[in-house]
């Protein structure tokens, strides 16, 4: 089984990135041949500064390796290092119905958030389809908001297969329902677009400040606290043991404890949960040559797979 996933280098990663995409993807490393890429082409739809993009690419590479990505098990690479992706994206675009792309909610959502309209933003699902199909992927771990894009990849694969014969596998999305949407500081989905994130590898002071800024209701210290849709409890569930989570939930219901105390306990749990990863990341910062060589070796392996598929496609459509 071949597994494919990617993450945009659009800024510092946060808890939503880790629990929503990174951890589920890393857990699949032992279940098949995994290819995980840094989606720097996709990042061009929102990032306009070369130095910032280069920095973000490095940060994502560090974060993924620190979080447990094993280059011996996983092909890890930059999207832009694979020339076949751009060509395959164009070939797929020639069969992509406008109506299919117009129905994609991602474009509408991003425009609604104030991103400038562009062809790249509109055709994002076609490029994502090229990413998925180029490596003959079987399984694509995605969040709920990206499931539609895997469906677009399947639709385009079917159209290509109908027009030119059996070229592509039909990939399946893999969604971890429990962690597909991690709440942010304001209770909405954690997202850099909303400015409500908790950073993955912040220093102690910055992390504490973010956790303490979680929005809560005006319940008094003595009164019971609502457990329904509690950001504190939802985040605590991901970083604490089941027993500790149950204890906090019972203390919510009993009253006599203020939100400030619960936030401090959440901070401690987050800090301790990511401590081993934070230490690995510090080591990697002192060995950036290793990070670069890992990405280069991954690109070489990914190129071999994508090039072979593209040659088959080129021959089928008449370019060979």
C-alpha positions as CSV (number, residue, x, y, z in Angstrom):
1,X,0.0,0.0,0.0
2,X,1.3,3.4,-1.0
3,X,0.4,6.4,1.3
4,X,0.7,10.0,0.3
5,X,0.2,13.2,2.2
6,X,1.5,16.8,2.1
7,X,1.6,19.9,4.2
8,X,1.9,23.5,3.2
9,X,4.8,25.6,4.4
10,X,2.6,28.6,5.2
11,X,4.0,29.4,8.6
12,X,4.8,27.9,12.0
13,X,3.0,24.6,12.6
14,X,0.5,24.3,15.4
15,X,-1.4,21.7,17.4
16,X,-4.1,21.5,14.7
17,X,-1.5,20.6,12.1
18,X,0.1,18.0,14.4
19,X,-3.1,16.2,15.6
20,X,-5.1,16.8,12.5
21,X,-2.5,15.6,9.9
22,X,1.0,14.9,11.2
23,X,0.3,12.4,13.9
24,X,-2.1,10.3,11.8
25,X,0.3,10.4,8.9
26,X,3.3,9.4,11.0
27,X,1.3,6.5,12.5
28,X,0.9,5.1,8.9
29,X,4.7,4.9,8.4
30,X,4.7,1.2,9.4
31,X,1.7,0.3,7.3
32,X,3.0,0.8,3.8
33,X,5.3,2.8,1.6
34,X,4.8,6.4,2.7
35,X,5.5,9.5,0.7
36,X,5.2,12.8,2.5
37,X,5.9,16.1,0.9
38,X,6.3,19.8,1.7
39,X,3.7,21.5,-0.6
40,X,5.7,24.6,-1.6
41,X,3.9,25.0,-5.0
42,X,0.6,25.2,-3.1
43,X,2.1,27.7,-0.7
44,X,2.7,30.1,-3.6
45,X,-1.0,30.9,-3.6
46,X,-0.7,32.7,-0.3
47,X,3.0,33.5,0.3
48,X,4.6,36.3,-1.7
49,X,8.0,36.6,-0.1
50,X,10.8,34.2,-1.2
51,X,12.8,34.5,2.1
52,X,9.7,33.7,4.1
53,X,8.8,30.7,1.9
54,X,12.4,29.3,2.2
55,X,12.2,29.8,6.0
56,X,8.8,28.1,6.2
57,X,10.0,25.1,4.2
58,X,12.9,24.6,6.5
59,X,10.7,24.9,9.6
60,X,8.2,22.3,8.3
61,X,11.1,19.9,7.5
62,X,12.5,20.4,11.0
63,X,9.0,20.0,12.6
64,X,8.2,16.8,10.7
65,X,11.5,15.2,11.5
66,X,11.3,16.2,15.1
67,X,7.8,14.8,15.4
68,X,9.0,11.4,14.4
69,X,9.2,11.1,10.6
70,X,11.7,8.3,9.8
71,X,13.5,8.8,6.5
72,X,14.3,5.1,6.5
73,X,10.6,4.3,6.3
74,X,9.3,7.4,4.5
75,X,10.1,9.3,1.3
76,X,10.2,12.9,2.5
77,X,10.7,15.6,-0.1
78,X,9.8,19.1,-1.5
79,X,6.9,19.1,-4.0
80,X,8.8,21.6,-6.2
81,X,11.7,19.1,-6.7
82,X,9.5,16.9,-8.8
83,X,9.3,18.2,-12.4
84,X,6.6,15.7,-13.3
85,X,4.0,17.3,-11.1
86,X,3.7,20.5,-13.2
87,X,3.4,18.6,-16.4
88,X,0.9,16.1,-15.1
89,X,-1.1,19.0,-13.6
90,X,-1.5,20.6,-17.0
91,X,-2.5,17.3,-18.7
92,X,-5.1,16.7,-16.0
93,X,-6.3,20.3,-16.4
94,X,-7.2,19.7,-20.0
95,X,-9.9,17.2,-18.9
96,X,-10.9,19.0,-15.7
97,X,-14.5,20.3,-16.0
98,X,-15.0,23.9,-14.9
99,X,-18.1,22.9,-13.0
100,X,-16.2,20.4,-10.9
101,X,-13.7,23.1,-9.8
102,X,-16.4,25.7,-9.3
103,X,-18.0,23.3,-6.8
104,X,-14.9,23.0,-4.7
105,X,-15.5,24.8,-1.4
106,X,-11.8,25.5,-0.6
107,X,-11.6,28.2,-3.3
108,X,-14.8,29.9,-2.1
109,X,-13.7,29.7,1.6
110,X,-10.3,31.3,0.8
111,X,-11.8,34.1,-1.2
112,X,-14.3,34.7,1.6
113,X,-11.3,35.1,4.0
114,X,-9.9,37.8,1.8
115,X,-7.3,35.9,-0.3
116,X,-6.9,37.4,-3.8
117,X,-8.5,35.4,-6.5
118,X,-6.1,33.8,-8.9
119,X,-6.0,30.9,-11.4
120,X,-3.6,29.1,-9.1
121,X,-6.0,29.3,-6.2
122,X,-8.9,28.2,-8.4
123,X,-7.0,25.2,-9.9
124,X,-5.5,24.2,-6.6
125,X,-7.4,20.9,-6.7
126,X,-5.9,19.9,-10.1
127,X,-2.4,20.4,-8.7
128,X,-3.4,18.4,-5.7
129,X,-4.7,15.7,-8.0
130,X,-1.4,15.6,-9.8
131,X,0.4,15.2,-6.4
132,X,-1.9,12.2,-5.5
133,X,-1.9,10.5,-8.9
134,X,1.7,10.9,-9.8
135,X,2.8,8.4,-7.2
136,X,0.0,5.9,-7.8
137,X,-1.2,6.5,-4.2
138,X,-3.6,4.1,-2.6
139,X,-4.3,6.0,0.6
140,X,-4.4,9.8,1.3
141,X,-4.6,10.9,4.9
142,X,-6.5,14.2,4.9
143,X,-8.6,16.4,7.1
144,X,-12.4,16.6,6.5
145,X,-11.9,19.9,4.6
146,X,-9.5,18.2,2.1
147,X,-11.7,15.1,1.4
148,X,-13.3,16.9,-1.5
149,X,-9.9,17.3,-3.2
150,X,-9.2,13.6,-3.0
151,X,-12.6,13.1,-4.7
152,X,-11.6,15.5,-7.4
153,X,-8.4,13.5,-7.9
154,X,-10.5,10.3,-8.3
155,X,-12.9,12.1,-10.8
156,X,-10.0,13.2,-12.9
157,X,-8.4,9.8,-12.8
158,X,-11.6,8.2,-14.0
159,X,-11.8,10.8,-16.9
160,X,-8.2,10.1,-17.9
161,X,-8.8,6.3,-17.7
162,X,-11.9,6.6,-19.8
163,X,-10.2,8.7,-22.4
164,X,-6.8,7.0,-22.6
165,X,-7.1,3.6,-21.0
166,X,-6.0,2.4,-17.5
167,X,-3.4,4.9,-16.4
168,X,-4.3,5.8,-12.8
169,X,-5.2,4.1,-9.5
170,X,-8.3,5.5,-7.7
171,X,-7.0,6.7,-4.3
172,X,-8.9,6.5,-1.1
173,X,-9.0,9.3,1.5
174,X,-8.2,8.4,5.1
175,X,-9.8,10.6,7.7
176,X,-9.2,10.3,11.5
177,X,-12.6,11.5,12.7
178,X,-11.5,12.1,16.3
179,X,-8.8,14.6,15.4
180,X,-9.8,15.9,12.0
181,X,-10.8,19.3,13.5
182,X,-8.8,20.7,16.5
183,X,-10.4,23.7,18.2
184,X,-8.4,26.9,18.4
185,X,-8.2,29.6,21.1
186,X,-11.7,30.9,20.2
187,X,-13.4,27.6,19.7
188,X,-13.3,27.7,15.9
189,X,-11.2,25.2,14.0
190,X,-7.5,25.9,14.7
191,X,-6.1,27.7,11.7
192,X,-3.5,30.3,10.9
193,X,-6.1,32.0,8.8
194,X,-8.2,32.7,11.9
195,X,-5.2,33.7,14.1
196,X,-6.3,31.3,16.8
197,X,-3.5,28.8,16.9
198,X,-1.3,27.2,19.6
199,X,2.2,26.8,18.2
200,X,3.8,23.4,18.1
201,X,7.4,24.3,19.2
202,X,7.0,27.7,21.0
203,X,9.3,28.6,23.9
204,X,7.8,28.2,27.4
205,X,6.8,31.8,27.9
206,X,5.1,32.1,24.5
207,X,3.3,28.8,24.8
208,X,2.0,29.7,28.3
209,X,0.7,33.0,27.0
210,X,-1.2,31.4,24.2
211,X,-2.8,28.7,26.3
212,X,-3.8,31.3,29.0
213,X,-5.6,33.4,26.2
214,X,-8.1,30.6,25.5
215,X,-11.6,32.1,25.5
216,X,-13.9,30.9,28.2
217,X,-17.3,31.8,29.5
218,X,-17.9,34.0,32.6
219,X,-18.6,31.2,35.1
220,X,-17.5,32.0,38.6
221,X,-14.8,30.0,40.4
222,X,-17.4,28.2,42.6
223,X,-19.8,27.2,39.8
224,X,-19.6,24.0,37.7
225,X,-18.1,24.5,34.3
226,X,-19.7,23.3,31.1
227,X,-17.9,20.4,29.5
228,X,-19.7,20.8,26.2
229,X,-17.5,22.3,23.5
230,X,-14.9,23.2,26.0
231,X,-11.6,24.1,24.2
232,X,-9.6,23.4,27.3
233,X,-11.1,19.9,27.7
234,X,-10.9,19.1,23.9
235,X,-7.2,20.0,23.8
236,X,-6.4,18.3,27.1
237,X,-7.9,15.1,25.7
238,X,-5.1,15.0,23.1
239,X,-2.2,15.6,25.5
240,X,-3.2,13.9,28.7
241,X,-3.8,10.3,29.8
242,X,-7.4,9.1,29.7
243,X,-7.4,9.0,33.5
244,X,-6.2,12.6,33.8
245,X,-8.7,13.8,31.2
246,X,-11.5,12.1,33.1
247,X,-10.4,13.7,36.4
248,X,-10.3,17.2,34.8
249,X,-13.8,16.6,33.4
250,X,-15.2,15.6,36.8
251,X,-13.6,18.7,38.3
252,X,-15.3,20.8,35.6
253,X,-18.6,19.4,36.7
254,X,-18.0,19.7,40.4
255,X,-17.1,23.4,40.5
256,X,-14.7,25.1,42.9
257,X,-11.9,25.4,40.4
258,X,-11.4,28.4,38.1
259,X,-10.6,28.3,34.4
260,X,-7.1,29.8,35.1
261,X,-6.2,26.6,37.0
262,X,-7.4,24.4,34.2
263,X,-5.4,26.4,31.6
264,X,-2.3,26.1,33.7
265,X,-2.8,22.3,33.8
266,X,-3.4,22.3,30.0
267,X,-0.2,24.2,29.5
268,X,1.8,21.7,31.6
269,X,0.3,18.8,29.6
270,X,1.1,20.4,26.3
271,X,4.7,21.3,27.3
272,X,5.4,17.8,28.6
273,X,3.8,16.0,25.6
274,X,6.0,17.8,23.1
275,X,9.2,17.9,25.2
276,X,10.9,14.9,23.5
277,X,10.1,16.4,20.1
278,X,11.3,19.8,21.2
279,X,14.7,18.2,22.2
280,X,15.0,16.4,18.8
281,X,14.2,19.6,17.0
282,X,17.0,21.4,18.9
283,X,19.4,18.7,17.8
284,X,18.3,19.0,14.2
285,X,18.8,22.7,14.2
286,X,22.4,22.0,14.8
287,X,22.5,19.6,11.9
288,X,20.8,21.3,9.0
289,X,23.0,19.4,6.5
290,X,21.2,16.2,7.5
291,X,17.8,17.9,7.0
292,X,18.8,19.0,3.5
293,X,20.3,15.6,2.5
294,X,17.1,13.9,3.8
295,X,15.0,16.1,1.5
296,X,17.3,15.6,-1.5
297,X,17.4,11.8,-1.1
298,X,13.6,11.8,-0.8
299,X,13.2,13.9,-3.9
300,X,15.4,11.4,-5.8
301,X,13.3,8.5,-4.8
302,X,10.0,10.4,-5.5
303,X,11.2,11.5,-8.9
304,X,11.8,8.0,-10.0
305,X,8.2,7.0,-9.2
306,X,6.6,10.1,-10.7
307,X,8.8,10.1,-13.8
308,X,7.8,6.5,-14.6
309,X,4.1,7.3,-14.3
310,X,4.5,10.5,-16.4
311,X,6.2,8.6,-19.2
312,X,3.2,6.2,-19.3
313,X,0.8,9.2,-19.4
314,X,2.8,11.0,-22.1
315,X,2.7,8.0,-24.3
316,X,-1.0,7.4,-23.8
317,X,-2.0,11.0,-24.7
318,X,0.3,11.2,-27.7
319,X,3.3,13.2,-26.4
320,X,5.6,10.2,-26.9
